[in-house]
Amino acid sequence: MSKLTRNATYLLATCVALVGLMESAVQAGSLKWESDYDKAKKQAVVESKPLLIMFTASWCGPCKRMKSSTLSNSKIEHEIEANFIPVMIDTDDNPGVTRKFGVSAMPTIAVVDPTTEKAEKVRGYQGTSEFLSFLDRNKSEINLASATELVMEEGNGEVLAEDCLVSAIEEHKLVDGDKKFSSTHDGYVVYFASAENKKKFDQNPEKFWPELSGNCPVHLAETGKLMRGEVRWVVSFDNKLYMCHSKSHADKFVQAPAKFIATAMTKISAKGSEAALR
């Protein structure tokens, strides 16, 4: 692929095929639960959602039963996906996070404010009805800033992408960025795989910069809320780049990019922030 085209195109087809090997996530039912606490906390801040952390262990029988029953219930999955950032912490692999929240028995489930790290916890196996009550009770008690304020202003120094944008766009590879090779654009920090890639970006940042300040067009169109996309799901359309949040979002976007872009712009315009977009 030598250039961007009018068609919506995956730039990282190889990464689409191999994503299961690279994501820091574990499966419970049909939902993917993040296993990296720090990564999940950053995502929770961006999406203005509380964390839902399940502390588990490979040898924990009640944990396995809860994963195969309660957490696989479609109503539970919908509630979690809509209101929380789910995290699965193996206590043997993550003793630091386990100690941070004073966990001594498994399973322990905690709803955590990602900013203050205030936690509401429950211990032991939870059936569907009692777990739904726990989720409903605590999603309203963790008060976070609204995620519906769609003002796409310049960043304030946060990292837009830890994966190298230049490698993704020119080489169609997902490569970790190195903090030694960083640049700032529109107030956001981006990392690159090499000094050469940093130089390419600095010479022509607009060539590599995603639309919507890196927010997922599908999530914005469907929910009216901002959610940062990922370099692994970058898609080109009409000589512009869009970072989707997940494979499912990227698949949807590729099928009808113009529709999602138009709807996303309508959502932004309705909030009176269209002028803040590039």
N, C-alpha and C positions, 0 to 999 in steps of 0.2 A: 504494500500500500504506500504509494508515494505522495499522496496529497489527500486533503479532506475533500469530501464530495457532498453533493446535495442530499444524498441518502444518509439516513442515520446509521452509523457504523460503529461496532465495537472496536476500540483501539487495542484491547488486550484480550484477544480471543483465547490465547494460551492460558491466561490467568483465569478466564471463565471456566475452562476445563479443569484447572488445578486448584481452584479456590478452596476446595475442601481440605487440601493439604496445608494451606497457609493461614487460614483464619484462626484467630485465638478464640474459638467458640466450641461449645459442646451442645449436643442435641438432647432435648427432653420433649417427647411428643413431636409436634411439627415445628416447635419454636427452637431457635438457636439462642443459647445463653452464653454471654461473654464470659471468658474465664480470666481475663486480665482486669483486675480491679481498677487500676489507674486509668486504663483506656475507657472503661465503662463510665467512670466518674466524669471524665471529660465529655463524653457523649451525653450524659445526663444533664450536665450544665448547659450544653448547647441546646438540647431539646426541652429544657425546663421540666424534667420529669424526675421523680424519685427513683433511686435504685431499689431493685428487689433482689436481695442476696440470699441464696440458699447455700448454707455451709453443709458440706457433705463429705463422705470418704468412700473409697472403693470397697471397704469391708462393711459398710453400714447397711444392714438389711432394711430397716424402715425407710432409709433414703431411697433405695432401689424401688421399694414398693410405691413410694410417693411419686417417683418419676414416672413409673409405668401406669399409674392410676390417676391420681389427682392432677398432676402436671400435664397429663395427656388429654384431659377433658377439654372439649372444644370451647366451652364457656369460660373456663379458667384461662385458656390460651388467649382468647379474645380480650379478656380483662387485663391480662399482663401486657399484651402487645399494645393496647390502647393507652395504658396509664403508667407503665414502668419501663425501666431499662433492666432487663433480667441478667443476673450474674450468678454463675455457679462456681463456688470456691471449694476446692479440695483442701481440706484442713491439713493434710499431710504435706501437700506441695506448697501451701501458702501459710506458714505458721505466723508470719508477721500480720497479715490481714486478720487471721483468726484471733490473735491476741488483741488487736486493736479494738475488736468489738466484744471482747470478753466471752468468746464462745468456748464452751467446755463439753457440750453434748451435741450429738447429731441425730436427726437433722435440726438445725436452727435456721429459721427464716427471719430476715430483717428487712424492714423498709427504711431506707437511709436517705436523708437529705444530702445531696452531693456537695453542697457548699459548707454546711456546718458539721456534717457527718453525725448528726443526731439520728439515733436509731430506735425503732420500735420493733421488738423481737417476740417471737413465739417459738417454743421448743417442742420437739416431738412430731410424730406423724400427724399430718393434717388431712382430714377427709375433704371432699369437695365443698360441702356446705360451710364447714367451719373455716376453710381457707378463703372462700369467697367473702365471708364476713370479715376476716382479718384484712383482706385486700381493700374492701370497701371502707372499712373503718379508718385505715391508715393512709389511703391515698388522699383523703381530705385533710388529714392532720399535718402532713408534710407540705407546708406552704411554700411554693416556688413562684418565681416571677413568671408572668404570662409569656407563653411561646407564640402568641398570635400577633405580636407587634412586629409587623413586617417592614421595618425600616432597615434597608440594606446600606448601612453606612460603612465608612472605612473601618478596618479592624483596629484593635487596640493592642496589637503585638501578639495576638494568639496565633498558633500554628495552623495554617490552612491545610497543609499537606506534609506528612512525614515521608511519603513515597515520592520519588523523583518524577516531577511532571514532564521533564524533557525526555527521560528514558521511556515513559509511557507513550508519549506522542510521536517521537521520532523513531524509537526502536521497537515499540509495541511490547515492552517488557515492564513488569512490575519490579522495581528495584528500590531498596531502602535508601532514603536520603541520609546524608551525613551532616551532622550539625556543623562540621568544619566548613561546609560549603552551603551557606545560607544566604538568602536575600529577603528583602522586605518590599512588598508591593501592595498598594492600597491599604497599608497598615497591617497586612498579614505577613507572617513569616513562612517561608517555604524552604525545604531542604533539597539538596541535589546529590546525585551519586558521585559527582566529580567536579573538579574546578572547571573543566571544559564545559560541562552542562550548565554550571552556574553562569559562565560567561555568555553562553548562548541565550540564556534567559534574560540576563541583564541587558543584552543588546536589543532584544525584542520581546519584552514581557507579554505583550498583548497576544502574541502568537500562541502562548502556552497557558494563558489565563482563562479559567472557566467562567462561563456566564453565571448570573444569579449569585455572585460572590461564592461560588462553590456549593451552593445549596441544591438539593435534589429537586428537579422540576416536577417529578411525579408526586413526591410527597407533598410539595407545596400545592400542586393542582388538586390533589385529592383531599387534603386536610386543611389547607389554608395556613399551615404552620411551616416554619423553617426547620430544615434538618440538613446538616452538613453531609455532602456526598463523599465518596471515596475515590481515590485515583484509580483503584482497581476496576471501578465501574464507569470510567470516563467514556463518553460516546460523542462522536462528532456528527454535527448536522448543520448544513448550510454554512460551512466554513466557520463554525463556532463549536466550542467545547462545553459539554454539560456533564457534571459529576453526579451520578446517581448514588443512592445510599446502599442499594443491595442489588443482587442479581435479578430478583423479581421486578424491582423498579426499572432496572436497565432493560429487561425484556419488554416491559410495557412501553417504555419510551421509544425503543427501536421500532415498535409496531406503529406508533402514531405520534411522532415527535412534535409536529406542528400543533396538534390538538393540545398536548400537555403544556407546551410553551405558551400558547394563547390563554389557556385556563390559568396558568401560573401568573401570567401578567395581569389577568383580570383580578385575581385575588389580591395582588399587590396594589393595583390601581384602586381597588375598593377601600384599601386602608390608607389611601392618600400618600403612598410612598414611591410611586412610580418614578418620580424625579430623582430618587436616590439611587436608581439603578444606572449602571453604565450603559 
